[in-house]
Amino acid sequence: MVQGKTKGLQSKASSSRQAAKAAANPKKGKRYIPPKKTALVKQASMRQSLTAKINKSIEQQMVSAASAGKLTIMKNTVDKYG
């Protein structure tokens, strides 16, 4: 026989509070509605893949520039005191 409350069977009142809080503060930014037509779906997937490729190439260029030593913030202060 169980006496008192059990740990796992507590009421879930906090979820309704969380839902109300989420409704009060909507997400920032544009609302994205995915396309339904096949041509637009294909175009959207192509755009997404091209964006990913461009971002990857930019990141690789930044990594190569940083590893080559071209990107240093303290370069001018090192020259003055060095």
FENVENCOR-V455816 format. One line per field, one symbol per residue. ss: DSSP state (A for helix, B for strand, O for the rest). A space follows every 50 residues. Layout:
ss->???
This chain:
ss->OOOOOOOOOOOOOAAAAAAAAAAAOOOOOOOOOOOOOAAAAAAAAAAAAA AAAAAAAAAAAAAAAAAAOOOOOOAAAAAAAO
